[in-house]
Amino acid sequence: MQSQPKARARSQSTVSVTAVVTAILFGAAIIFSLSATIGKANADTNFVPELQPNPEYLPDEVVGIQMRALGNNDKPFADAGIEVTFRFASPRNKVSTGPLERFTNLFDSPAYRSMLNHATLEVGEAEIRNDQARVPVTIESNDGRRIVYLFALSLQSEEPYLNCWMTDSVVPLEITDSDNPVIM
């Protein structure tokens, strides 16, 4: 009779371990499924959370993010680079260039078309004065032209972008044969 309680105890122990393992595996499956769903939702909405204005970014980093995004404009989706660039446009800039659909049309102009899918990129050193910054950028366009763009940025003083550097304007310059920049 003593062996029966041990068998029952062993049976209960086996059931408990099996139930725990099943629960863990089921929980892991739910988490994996939920992660996949969240990842798909982010892809479907074209949301790239790490490419948002952030007070930790310096002016040259903001410009680098924008230009690298434009250099790979259609990755991971059509006009993704333009969308990222628009996120870093200052509220004042967005008043004159937004919404996103209107901003996207700016890249149809010869002055800004070369920024898309450029061949090479060099982000210059930021010149910062108080809450204003200027950052020069040199690209080689796909047709072989060297073009300089001068980015003007400002440090934002209001939420939701408090202490974030954001782009106020971009002036395109073209390098001529004599390497003297001229306004395009």
C-alpha positions in Angstrom: 0.0 0.0 0.0 2.9 2.3 0.5 3.8 1.9 -3.1 0.5 3.3 -4.3 1.0 6.8 -2.7 4.5 7.0 -4.2 3.1 6.1 -7.6 0.3 8.7 -7.2 2.9 11.3 -6.1 5.1 10.4 -9.1 2.1 10.7 -11.4 1.1 14.1 -10.0 4.7 15.2 -10.3 4.8 14.1 -14.0 1.6 15.9 -14.7 2.8 19.0 -13.0 6.1 19.0 -15.0 4.2 18.3 -18.2 1.7 21.0 -17.5 4.5 23.5 -16.8 6.4 22.6 -20.0 3.2 22.8 -22.0 2.3 26.2 -20.5 5.8 27.5 -21.3 5.8 26.2 -24.8 2.3 27.6 -25.3 3.3 31.0 -23.9 6.4 31.1 -26.1 4.3 30.3 -29.1 1.9 33.2 -28.2 4.8 35.6 -27.7 6.4 34.5 -31.0 3.1 34.9 -32.8 2.5 38.3 -31.2 6.0 39.4 -32.1 5.5 38.4 -35.7 2.2 40.2 -35.7 3.7 43.4 -34.3 6.6 43.2 -36.7 4.2 42.8 -39.6 2.1 45.7 -38.4 5.2 47.9 -38.2 6.2 46.9 -41.7 2.7 47.5 -43.0 2.6 51.0 -41.5 6.1 51.8 -42.7 7.1 52.7 -39.2 10.9 52.8 -38.5 11.0 53.8 -34.8 14.8 54.2 -34.6 14.7 56.9 -37.2 12.8 59.6 -35.3 14.0 62.9 -33.9 15.9 62.4 -30.7 17.7 64.8 -28.4 20.7 62.6 -28.5 21.4 63.2 -32.2 23.8 66.0 -33.1 23.2 68.2 -36.2 25.6 66.2 -38.4 24.0 63.0 -37.2 20.5 64.3 -38.2 21.8 65.2 -41.6 23.6 61.9 -42.0 20.4 60.0 -41.1 18.4 62.0 -43.7 21.0 61.7 -46.4 21.6 57.9 -45.9 17.8 57.5 -46.0 17.6 59.4 -49.3 20.5 57.5 -50.6 18.5 54.3 -50.2 15.2 56.0 -50.8 13.1 52.9 -51.7 14.3 50.6 -48.9 12.4 49.1 -47.2 9.5 50.5 -49.2 8.9 53.2 -51.9 10.0 56.7 -50.8 11.0 55.5 -47.3 14.0 57.8 -47.4 11.8 60.8 -48.1 9.5 59.8 -45.3 12.4 59.6 -42.8 13.7 63.0 -44.1 10.3 64.5 -43.5 10.3 63.2 -39.9 13.4 65.3 -39.3 12.0 68.5 -40.9 11.3 71.1 -38.2 7.8 72.1 -37.5 8.5 75.5 -39.1 9.8 73.7 -42.2 6.7 71.4 -42.4 4.5 74.5 -42.5 5.9 75.4 -45.9 6.8 72.0 -47.3 4.2 69.6 -45.8 2.2 67.4 -45.7 4.3 64.4 -46.6 2.7 64.1 -50.1 3.7 67.7 -50.9 7.2 67.2 -49.4 7.6 64.1 -51.6 6.9 66.2 -54.7 10.0 68.5 -53.9 12.2 65.6 -55.0 10.8 65.8 -58.5 12.7 69.1 -59.0 16.2 69.1 -60.5 17.5 70.8 -57.3 16.6 67.9 -55.1 16.2 64.9 -57.4 20.0 64.1 -57.2 19.7 63.5 -53.5 17.7 60.3 -54.2 19.8 57.2 -54.5 23.1 59.2 -54.8 26.3 57.3 -55.5 28.5 58.8 -52.7 28.0 60.9 -49.6 30.2 63.0 -47.4 28.7 64.8 -44.4 30.8 67.8 -43.3 31.4 69.1 -39.9 28.6 71.0 -38.2 29.0 74.7 -37.5 26.9 75.3 -34.3 26.0 78.7 -33.0 23.6 78.7 -30.0 20.4 77.0 -31.2 21.3 77.1 -35.0 23.6 74.8 -37.0 24.8 74.5 -40.6 26.0 71.3 -42.1 27.5 70.9 -45.6 27.0 67.7 -47.5 28.7 66.7 -50.7 27.3 63.9 -52.9 28.0 62.4 -56.2 24.8 62.0 -58.1 24.1 58.9 -60.2 24.9 61.0 -63.3 28.4 61.8 -61.9 27.8 65.4 -60.8 29.3 66.6 -57.5 26.7 68.6 -55.6 26.9 70.4 -52.2 23.9 70.9 -50.1 23.9 73.2 -47.1 21.5 72.1 -44.3 20.3 74.7 -41.8 19.0 73.2 -38.5 17.6 74.5 -35.3 17.4 73.1 -31.8 13.7 72.8 -31.0 12.4 74.4 -27.8 8.9 72.9 -27.6 7.4 69.4 -27.2 7.2 66.9 -28.7 10.7 67.8 -30.2 12.2 69.5 -27.2 16.0 69.6 -27.5 16.0 67.8 -30.9 18.0 69.2 -33.9 15.7 69.4 -36.9 16.2 70.7 -40.5 14.8 74.1 -41.3 16.1 74.3 -44.9 18.4 72.8 -47.5 20.1 74.9 -50.1 21.5 73.0 -53.1 24.8 74.2 -54.6 26.5 72.6 -57.6 30.2 72.1 -58.0 31.2 73.4 -61.4 34.3 72.3 -63.4 36.4 74.8 -61.5 35.2 73.4 -58.1 33.6 76.8 -57.3 30.2 76.2 -55.7 27.3 78.1 -57.2 23.7 78.2 -56.2 21.7 76.0 -58.5 
